[in-house]
Amino acid sequence: MGDIQARHMILEFLRQHTLAVIATCGRDGRPEAAAIDFSVRDDLEIVFDTFEHTRKFANLLAQSRVALVIGWDDNITVQYEGDATKVPAGDLERYQEAHVKSVPAEREFVEKGAVVFRVEPRWIRYSDYTRNPPDVIELRV
């Protein structure tokens, strides 16, 4: 399977989901995992929001590298690693609008001041364990 076809297949899979588990790491090296609502952009960038009082927010300020797992139902999953950064003020409205359009429940959080982050992918693995042998596709970005 070619890179473009693989990207399209992964994008379509991600668009079928809005819940992920994100793993971050704090200054002291302790890991933390949390469930988040997310949306995905055409370039496979993940978008999510969080409040400043959360552990993940503090962790993201200390260390931008994150890992996510998406789609554990039906034995098909995506593992995703990348760098999370706050969306810059000049792009914020555009990101918020698209994020809320994809995940309407996030409007409440955005309106209450949740900080919007984007995750630029570095490595993605799509695994379909419904097949024998499993279909596994890796993308290094």
Backbone as CSV, one residue per row, in Angstrom:
resi,resn,N_x,N_y,N_z,CA_x,CA_y,CA_z,C_x,C_y,C_z
1,MET,0.851,-1.170,0.000,0.000,0.000,0.000,0.898,1.236,0.000
2,GLY,0.578,2.198,-0.869,1.358,3.420,-0.958,1.103,4.358,0.208
3,ASP,2.014,5.299,0.400,1.935,6.248,1.509,0.646,7.078,1.453
4,ILE,0.261,7.531,0.278,-0.954,8.356,0.153,-2.189,7.537,0.502
5,GLN,-2.245,6.321,0.010,-3.380,5.441,0.306,-3.433,5.112,1.802
6,ALA,-2.273,4.854,2.408,-2.218,4.554,3.838,-2.676,5.762,4.659
7,ARG,-2.222,6.961,4.290,-2.638,8.178,4.998,-4.155,8.356,4.929
8,HIS,-4.716,8.113,3.752,-6.164,8.271,3.577,-6.917,7.261,4.452
9,MET,-6.462,6.026,4.469,-7.123,4.998,5.259,-7.058,5.350,6.761
10,ILE,-5.904,5.809,7.230,-5.751,6.191,8.636,-6.618,7.400,8.954
11,LEU,-6.641,8.384,8.063,-7.468,9.574,8.273,-8.937,9.188,8.400
12,GLU,-9.415,8.335,7.513,-10.820,7.903,7.571,-11.115,7.164,8.875
13,PHE,-10.190,6.340,9.325,-10.367,5.634,10.592,-10.443,6.633,11.743
14,LEU,-9.516,7.591,11.791,-9.497,8.580,12.866,-10.771,9.415,12.873
15,ARG,-11.305,9.711,11.712,-12.522,10.524,11.633,-13.757,9.781,12.144
16,GLN,-13.660,8.486,12.292,-14.766,7.704,12.843,-14.767,7.711,14.365
17,HIS,-13.767,8.359,14.963,-13.612,8.365,16.417,-13.454,9.795,16.938
18,THR,-13.840,9.981,18.180,-13.625,11.277,18.833,-13.016,11.106,20.216
19,LEU,-12.768,9.879,20.643,-12.213,9.613,21.967,-10.855,8.946,21.827
20,ALA,-9.899,9.433,22.597,-8.550,8.865,22.595,-8.034,8.833,24.017
21,VAL,-7.006,8.046,24.229,-6.241,8.115,25.466,-4.920,8.768,25.104
22,ILE,-4.572,9.812,25.860,-3.319,10.522,25.636,-2.391,10.262,26.818
23,ALA,-1.144,9.988,26.522,-0.127,9.803,27.548,0.852,10.965,27.471
24,THR,1.088,11.577,28.626,2.045,12.675,28.746,3.022,12.325,29.860
25,CYS,4.050,13.139,29.989,5.054,12.898,31.016,5.406,14.220,31.680
26,GLY,5.416,14.238,33.009,5.718,15.461,33.739,7.206,15.694,33.907
27,ARG,7.542,16.810,34.527,8.949,17.178,34.754,9.694,16.118,35.563
28,ASP,8.970,15.450,36.458,9.603,14.446,37.314,9.703,13.075,36.636
29,GLY,9.250,12.987,35.382,9.332,11.734,34.639,8.156,10.810,34.840
30,ARG,7.219,11.189,35.677,6.059,10.334,35.915,5.095,10.400,34.731
31,PRO,4.634,9.251,34.259,3.669,9.248,33.164,2.263,9.538,33.681
32,GLU,1.432,10.039,32.787,0.028,10.275,33.107,-0.773,10.006,31.842
33,ALA,-1.885,9.331,31.975,-2.753,9.055,30.841,-4.140,9.599,31.147
34,ALA,-4.808,10.088,30.110,-6.144,10.654,30.273,-6.950,10.418,29.009
35,ALA,-8.244,10.279,29.187,-9.150,10.213,28.032,-9.432,11.634,27.575
36,ILE,-9.410,11.838,26.267,-9.696,13.158,25.697,-10.627,13.006,24.507
37,ASP,-11.384,14.066,24.246,-12.088,14.181,22.972,-11.125,14.838,22.008
38,PHE,-11.128,14.389,20.757,-10.208,14.944,19.782,-10.893,15.075,18.435
39,SER,-10.271,15.867,17.580,-10.648,15.915,16.171,-9.358,15.758,15.372
40,VAL,-9.502,15.512,14.087,-8.325,15.306,13.241,-8.445,16.185,12.003
41,ARG,-7.314,16.754,11.609,-7.261,17.603,10.415,-6.810,16.770,9.216
42,ASP,-6.967,17.308,8.026,-6.623,16.577,6.804,-5.177,16.093,6.767
43,ASP,-4.277,16.804,7.449,-2.860,16.434,7.449,-2.505,15.459,8.582
44,LEU,-3.520,14.842,9.189,-3.400,13.886,10.292,-3.014,14.537,11.614
45,GLU,-3.065,15.845,11.696,-2.809,16.544,12.943,-4.006,16.338,13.877
46,ILE,-3.738,15.959,15.127,-4.766,15.764,16.142,-4.977,17.086,16.879
47,VAL,-6.235,17.426,17.168,-6.570,18.647,17.896,-7.387,18.247,19.129
48,PHE,-7.039,18.827,20.275,-7.792,18.597,21.506,-7.676,19.839,22.381
49,ASP,-8.460,19.865,23.436,-8.366,20.986,24.360,-8.302,20.473,25.790
50,THR,-7.767,21.292,26.664,-7.680,20.962,28.079,-7.598,22.257,28.881
51,PHE,-7.957,22.177,30.124,-7.902,23.346,30.994,-6.522,23.470,31.643
52,GLU,-6.168,24.684,32.020,-4.847,24.960,32.593,-4.622,24.278,33.940
53,HIS,-5.663,23.912,34.655,-5.500,23.285,35.971,-5.278,21.765,35.899
54,THR,-5.280,21.191,34.700,-5.134,19.732,34.575,-3.665,19.316,34.624
55,ARG,-3.450,18.054,34.994,-2.080,17.513,34.983,-1.521,17.494,33.576
56,LYS,-2.358,17.136,32.597,-1.827,17.054,31.230,-1.356,18.405,30.731
57,PHE,-2.030,19.486,31.122,-1.593,20.822,30.707,-0.187,21.101,31.246
58,ALA,0.016,20.872,32.544,1.344,21.086,33.134,2.378,20.184,32.473
59,ASN,2.005,18.947,32.223,2.934,18.018,31.563,3.314,18.502,30.172
60,LEU,2.335,19.008,29.420,2.605,19.468,28.061,3.519,20.692,28.043
61,LEU,3.449,21.523,29.074,4.367,22.659,29.162,5.793,22.178,29.417
62,ALA,5.926,21.073,30.155,7.245,20.531,30.481,7.820,19.693,29.344
63,GLN,6.952,18.980,28.636,7.397,18.030,27.611,6.327,17.932,26.534
64,SER,6.672,18.283,25.313,5.673,18.330,24.241,5.373,16.968,23.617
65,ARG,6.228,15.986,23.846,6.012,14.680,23.218,4.866,13.937,23.894
66,VAL,3.975,13.381,23.061,2.819,12.650,23.560,2.639,11.368,22.763
67,ALA,1.855,10.468,23.342,1.421,9.260,22.642,-0.087,9.145,22.845
68,LEU,-0.770,8.697,21.794,-2.213,8.517,21.868,-2.578,7.131,21.353
69,VAL,-3.688,6.615,21.872,-4.283,5.385,21.356,-5.725,5.710,21.030
70,ILE,-6.131,5.310,19.834,-7.470,5.611,19.329,-8.075,4.331,18.771
71,GLY,-9.350,4.080,19.113,-10.103,3.012,18.474,-9.802,1.625,18.957
72,TRP,-10.056,1.332,20.195,-9.799,0.010,20.733,-10.969,-0.944,20.521
73,ASP,-12.093,-0.447,20.019,-13.230,-1.319,19.723,-12.955,-2.119,18.462
74,ASP,-13.557,-3.251,18.354,-13.512,-4.074,17.138,-12.109,-4.514,16.737
75,ASN,-11.166,-4.502,17.687,-9.812,-4.989,17.441,-9.065,-4.247,16.333
76,ILE,-9.412,-2.984,16.130,-8.680,-2.122,15.207,-8.262,-0.894,16.005
77,THR,-7.005,-0.523,15.885,-6.500,0.573,16.701,-5.459,1.389,15.952
78,VAL,-5.285,2.629,16.402,-4.205,3.483,15.921,-3.386,3.911,17.123
79,GLN,-2.087,3.690,17.031,-1.134,4.237,17.983,-0.519,5.451,17.285
80,TYR,-0.347,6.532,18.024,0.016,7.811,17.410,0.992,8.513,18.344
81,GLU,2.135,8.902,17.824,3.104,9.663,18.606,3.384,10.971,17.893
82,GLY,3.563,12.038,18.693,3.838,13.328,18.079,4.202,14.381,19.104
83,ASP,4.250,15.613,18.631,4.584,16.767,19.458,3.365,17.662,19.582
84,ALA,2.962,17.936,20.832,1.783,18.761,21.112,2.219,20.187,21.448
85,THR,1.588,21.140,20.788,1.850,22.554,21.071,0.524,23.302,21.121
86,LYS,0.519,24.387,21.900,-0.676,25.228,21.940,-0.873,25.837,20.561
87,VAL,-2.118,25.922,20.140,-2.428,26.557,18.862,-2.152,28.054,19.013
88,PRO,-1.372,28.639,18.098,-1.059,30.070,18.196,-2.309,30.942,18.050
89,ALA,-2.268,32.102,18.684,-3.418,33.019,18.703,-3.941,33.309,17.305
90,GLY,-3.067,33.460,16.324,-3.486,33.779,14.964,-4.282,32.672,14.287
91,ASP,-4.128,31.442,14.755,-4.833,30.295,14.174,-5.956,29.781,15.059
92,LEU,-6.069,30.333,16.270,-6.948,29.762,17.281,-8.407,29.689,16.855
93,GLU,-8.942,30.750,16.311,-10.358,30.753,15.942,-10.663,29.680,14.905
94,ARG,-9.795,29.549,13.922,-9.971,28.547,12.858,-9.929,27.127,13.437
95,TYR,-8.999,26.874,14.334,-8.883,25.555,14.959,-10.083,25.265,15.853
96,GLN,-10.477,26.253,16.650,-11.629,26.055,17.535,-12.882,25.734,16.732
97,GLU,-13.100,26.481,15.677,-14.292,26.280,14.852,-14.328,24.867,14.262
98,ALA,-13.224,24.429,13.695,-13.165,23.092,13.099,-13.296,22.004,14.164
99,HIS,-12.667,22.218,15.306,-12.711,21.230,16.394,-14.140,21.060,16.911
100,VAL,-14.810,22.172,17.157,-16.191,22.123,17.658,-17.133,21.548,16.602
101,LYS,-16.864,21.816,15.349,-17.694,21.243,14.283,-17.572,19.711,14.279
102,SER,-16.367,19.197,14.503,-16.147,17.750,14.526,-16.631,17.101,15.814
103,VAL,-16.491,17.833,16.933,-16.870,17.302,18.240,-17.723,18.360,18.942
104,PRO,-19.020,18.430,18.623,-19.888,19.494,19.159,-19.873,19.618,20.685
105,ALA,-19.685,18.540,21.402,-19.671,18.594,22.864,-18.517,19.444,23.394
106,GLU,-17.513,19.691,22.579,-16.356,20.478,23.009,-16.642,21.981,23.053
107,ARG,-17.744,22.412,22.467,-18.079,23.840,22.468,-18.091,24.400,23.890
108,GLU,-18.704,23.664,24.800,-18.795,24.110,26.194,-17.407,24.355,26.786
109,PHE,-16.465,23.454,26.524,-15.118,23.573,27.079,-14.356,24.734,26.442
110,VAL,-14.492,24.870,25.147,-13.830,25.967,24.439,-14.369,27.308,24.947
111,GLU,-15.679,27.389,25.112,-16.288,28.637,25.600,-15.878,28.951,27.035
112,LYS,-15.516,27.932,27.811,-15.087,28.147,29.198,-13.581,28.382,29.304
113,GLY,-12.909,28.488,28.170,-11.490,28.844,28.185,-10.501,27.704,28.096
114,ALA,-10.933,26.534,27.694,-9.986,25.435,27.523,-8.948,25.819,26.469
115,VAL,-7.722,25.401,26.693,-6.612,25.699,25.787,-6.591,24.642,24.692
116,VAL,-6.491,25.094,23.450,-6.505,24.182,22.305,-5.069,23.830,21.920
117,PHE,-4.826,22.532,21.794,-3.518,22.011,21.387,-3.653,21.300,20.050
118,ARG,-2.554,21.267,19.345,-2.468,20.456,18.127,-1.284,19.520,18.283
119,VAL,-1.441,18.328,17.751,-0.375,17.332,17.832,0.079,17.031,16.413
120,GLU,1.328,17.349,16.148,1.921,17.055,14.843,2.446,15.626,14.878
121,PRO,1.981,14.785,13.966,2.379,13.377,14.024,3.850,13.164,13.684
122,ARG,4.453,12.215,14.388,5.823,11.774,14.093,5.832,10.305,13.659
123,TRP,4.928,9.510,14.270,4.846,8.081,13.981,3.411,7.634,14.226
124,ILE,2.875,6.850,13.287,1.512,6.334,13.410,1.530,4.860,13.009
125,ARG,0.854,4.044,13.823,0.694,2.627,13.472,-0.787,2.286,13.519
126,TYR,-1.300,1.818,12.393,-2.676,1.320,12.263,-2.586,-0.194,12.322
127,SER,-3.364,-0.812,13.212,-3.352,-2.272,13.349,-4.775,-2.794,13.304
128,ASP,-5.010,-3.734,12.404,-6.313,-4.380,12.269,-6.147,-5.847,12.630
129,TYR,-6.564,-6.186,13.867,-6.414,-7.546,14.363,-7.614,-8.426,14.038
130,THR,-8.533,-7.921,13.211,-9.635,-8.769,12.766,-9.182,-9.661,11.624
131,ARG,-8.021,-9.367,11.083,-7.472,-10.149,9.968,-6.397,-11.109,10.485
132,ASN,-6.213,-12.190,9.764,-5.175,-13.152,10.115,-4.317,-13.438,8.889
133,PRO,-3.096,-12.985,8.839,-2.396,-12.220,9.864,-2.922,-10.783,9.929
134,PRO,-2.646,-10.093,11.044,-3.137,-8.721,11.191,-2.555,-7.787,10.124
135,ASP,-3.361,-6.799,9.711,-2.871,-5.727,8.843,-2.229,-4.682,9.738
136,VAL,-0.989,-4.369,9.486,-0.290,-3.353,10.252,0.364,-2.396,9.269
137,ILE,0.073,-1.110,9.442,0.626,-0.069,8.585,1.314,0.944,9.479
138,GLU,2.571,1.253,9.187,3.309,2.258,9.947,3.633,3.442,9.037
139,LEU,3.442,4.633,9.591,3.836,5.862,8.905,4.816,6.609,9.793
140,ARG,5.927,6.991,9.231,6.855,7.894,9.910,6.740,9.236,9.196
141,VAL,6.418,10.247,9.970,6.146,11.550,9.372,7.293,12.492,9.671
